[in-house]
Amino acid sequence: MGVDALARELEGVIELLDSRAIDADGIVAALEGLRTSVEELRIVDEALAEQAEQLAKTHALVDKERRRYEDLFASAPTPYLVTDLNGTITESNAASAELLGVPSRFLVGKPIGAFVSPPERRKFRRMLLGVGAHPISGEYRLERRGGVPLDALVTISPVAL
């Protein structure tokens, strides 16, 4: 029984008392119904409290795993860049910042294609457009800050959320 039913039960008790046609059996029955409704609400309240506690535990586990992922990503010895579907960098780790000679905070928001040598950008964009359900790789000449070239094997892996 919900809060609305409890309110109706209470309204019934009030009407009985207001009518001055005091029927002791009717009042007792109404109060018993009210008591039952209160008990049912307590049970529902306890169930909601349990669910809220479980939800809080789940949120804590998700947060712990998120922090773990962030730590692993940040400290990975392999350069990793995460981009959106347009090729704009959304995350980078220390190894990628070192490789490209740009602090991580300055990599975020930049198009990944900006680090590909100009003669290879068209080929790189075609590879980006070809990303499907499976990882694809290709060798590209990248450029560090200041135009210093480096050859790299670039692997693009789609991530399903």
C-alpha positions as a Python dict, from the first residue, in 0.01 Angstrom:
ca = {
    (1, 'M'): (0, 0, 0),
    (2, 'G'): (141, 337, -98),
    (3, 'V'): (137, 683, 51),
    (4, 'D'): (-186, 768, -134),
    (5, 'A'): (-365, 472, 24),
    (6, 'L'): (-234, 572, 365),
    (7, 'A'): (-365, 924, 309),
    (8, 'R'): (-706, 782, 214),
    (9, 'E'): (-712, 567, 529),
    (10, 'L'): (-627, 870, 740),
    (11, 'E'): (-894, 1076, 566),
    (12, 'G'): (-1147, 804, 645),
    (13, 'V'): (-1058, 816, 1015),
    (14, 'I'): (-1089, 1194, 1016),
    (15, 'E'): (-1429, 1177, 844),
    (16, 'L'): (-1554, 923, 1099),
    (17, 'L'): (-1445, 1143, 1386),
    (18, 'D'): (-1584, 1456, 1216),
    (19, 'S'): (-1925, 1303, 1155),
    (20, 'R'): (-1980, 1265, 1530),
    (21, 'A'): (-2146, 939, 1450),
    (22, 'I'): (-1875, 768, 1641),
    (23, 'D'): (-1871, 404, 1552),
    (24, 'A'): (-1603, 250, 1771),
    (25, 'D'): (-1575, -59, 1552),
    (26, 'G'): (-1536, 157, 1239),
    (27, 'I'): (-1268, 373, 1402),
    (28, 'V'): (-1079, 68, 1529),
    (29, 'A'): (-1096, -92, 1183),
    (30, 'A'): (-976, 228, 1020),
    (31, 'L'): (-689, 263, 1268),
    (32, 'E'): (-590, -101, 1215),
    (33, 'G'): (-586, -36, 842),
    (34, 'L'): (-372, 271, 905),
    (35, 'R'): (-134, 65, 1121),
    (36, 'T'): (-104, -195, 844),
    (37, 'S'): (-34, 77, 590),
    (38, 'V'): (238, 225, 811),
    (39, 'E'): (403, -117, 845),
    (40, 'E'): (391, -167, 468),
    (41, 'L'): (552, 174, 421),
    (42, 'R'): (827, 79, 668),
    (43, 'I'): (898, -235, 466),
    (44, 'V'): (912, -35, 144),
    (45, 'D'): (1135, 224, 314),
    (46, 'E'): (1374, -48, 431),
    (47, 'A'): (1387, -197, 80),
    (48, 'L'): (1461, 147, -66),
    (49, 'A'): (1734, 202, 194),
    (50, 'E'): (1890, -134, 98),
    (51, 'Q'): (1875, -43, -271),
    (52, 'A'): (2030, 298, -199),
    (53, 'E'): (2310, 130, -5),
    (54, 'Q'): (2372, -118, -287),
    (55, 'L'): (2371, 166, -540),
    (56, 'A'): (2625, 358, -330),
    (57, 'K'): (2848, 46, -315),
    (58, 'T'): (2818, 4, -692),
    (59, 'H'): (2909, 370, -748),
    (60, 'A'): (3212, 326, -521),
    (61, 'L'): (3324, 18, -720),
    (62, 'V'): (3279, 199, -1051),
    (63, 'D'): (3476, 496, -919),
    (64, 'K'): (3754, 266, -796),
    (65, 'E'): (3775, 97, -1137),
    (66, 'R'): (3772, 436, -1312),
    (67, 'R'): (4066, 554, -1099),
    (68, 'R'): (4246, 225, -1165),
    (69, 'Y'): (4198, 267, -1540),
    (70, 'E'): (4319, 627, -1523),
    (71, 'D'): (4632, 521, -1330),
    (72, 'L'): (4709, 238, -1573),
    (73, 'F'): (4648, 461, -1874),
    (74, 'A'): (4859, 747, -1738),
    (75, 'S'): (5155, 528, -1642),
    (76, 'A'): (5155, 296, -1946),
    (77, 'P'): (5495, 283, -2118),
    (78, 'T'): (5325, 275, -2459),
    (79, 'P'): (5201, 606, -2599),
    (80, 'Y'): (4821, 615, -2598),
    (81, 'L'): (4592, 880, -2738),
    (82, 'V'): (4214, 864, -2716),
    (83, 'T'): (4017, 1063, -2972),
    (84, 'D'): (3656, 1134, -3047),
    (85, 'L'): (3502, 1026, -3377),
    (86, 'N'): (3641, 1338, -3545),
    (87, 'G'): (4000, 1254, -3450),
    (88, 'T'): (4025, 1521, -3179),
    (89, 'I'): (4239, 1406, -2886),
    (90, 'T'): (4037, 1369, -2566),
    (91, 'E'): (4295, 1185, -2351),
    (92, 'S'): (4668, 1128, -2363),
    (93, 'N'): (4922, 960, -2140),
    (94, 'A'): (5273, 1063, -2036),
    (95, 'A'): (5437, 836, -2295),
    (96, 'S'): (5247, 1004, -2582),
    (97, 'A'): (5335, 1348, -2446),
    (98, 'E'): (5701, 1248, -2433),
    (99, 'L'): (5693, 1094, -2780),
    (100, 'L'): (5533, 1400, -2938),
    (101, 'G'): (5726, 1651, -2726),
    (102, 'V'): (5406, 1820, -2608),
    (103, 'P'): (5270, 1820, -2250),
    (104, 'S'): (4953, 1608, -2219),
    (105, 'R'): (4740, 1907, -2124),
    (106, 'F'): (4826, 2067, -2459),
    (107, 'L'): (4750, 1752, -2658),
    (108, 'V'): (4387, 1738, -2546),
    (109, 'G'): (4168, 1922, -2795),
    (110, 'K'): (4416, 1896, -3082),
    (111, 'P'): (4336, 1697, -3396),
    (112, 'I'): (4548, 1383, -3410),
    (113, 'G'): (4613, 1450, -3778),
    (114, 'A'): (4814, 1759, -3681),
    (115, 'F'): (5093, 1526, -3566),
    (116, 'V'): (5103, 1335, -3895),
    (117, 'S'): (5358, 1453, -4150),
    (118, 'P'): (5176, 1667, -4412),
    (119, 'P'): (5253, 1433, -4705),
    (120, 'E'): (5087, 1143, -4518),
    (121, 'R'): (4781, 1321, -4377),
    (122, 'R'): (4547, 1221, -4661),
    (123, 'K'): (4644, 854, -4622),
    (124, 'F'): (4599, 887, -4242),
    (125, 'R'): (4252, 1043, -4280),
    (126, 'R'): (4149, 757, -4509),
    (127, 'M'): (4263, 512, -4242),
    (128, 'L'): (4056, 699, -3982),
    (129, 'L'): (3751, 679, -4207),
    (130, 'G'): (3809, 305, -4246),
    (131, 'V'): (3783, 229, -3876),
    (132, 'G'): (3524, -40, -3820),
    (133, 'A'): (3468, -299, -3551),
    (134, 'H'): (3830, -421, -3551),
    (135, 'P'): (4162, -246, -3489),
    (136, 'I'): (4355, -126, -3792),
    (137, 'S'): (4723, -32, -3817),
    (138, 'G'): (4956, 153, -4046),
    (139, 'E'): (5303, 304, -4043),
    (140, 'Y'): (5314, 681, -4054),
    (141, 'R'): (5568, 953, -4022),
    (142, 'L'): (5465, 1168, -3729),
    (143, 'E'): (5614, 1501, -3632),
    (144, 'R'): (5711, 1606, -3285),
    (145, 'R'): (5683, 1965, -3179),
    (146, 'G'): (5920, 2168, -3389),
    (147, 'G'): (5879, 1939, -3691),
    (148, 'V'): (6114, 1664, -3571),
    (149, 'P'): (6003, 1353, -3764),
    (150, 'L'): (5955, 1004, -3625),
    (151, 'D'): (5824, 688, -3779),
    (152, 'A'): (5552, 512, -3583),
    (153, 'L'): (5320, 218, -3613),
    (154, 'V'): (4977, 364, -3544),
    (155, 'T'): (4698, 132, -3432),
    (156, 'I'): (4343, 256, -3409),
    (157, 'S'): (4103, 56, -3195),
    (158, 'P'): (3737, 152, -3176),
    (159, 'V'): (3595, 158, -2827),
    (160, 'A'): (3234, 60, -2770),
    (161, 'L'): (3075, 233, -2474),
}
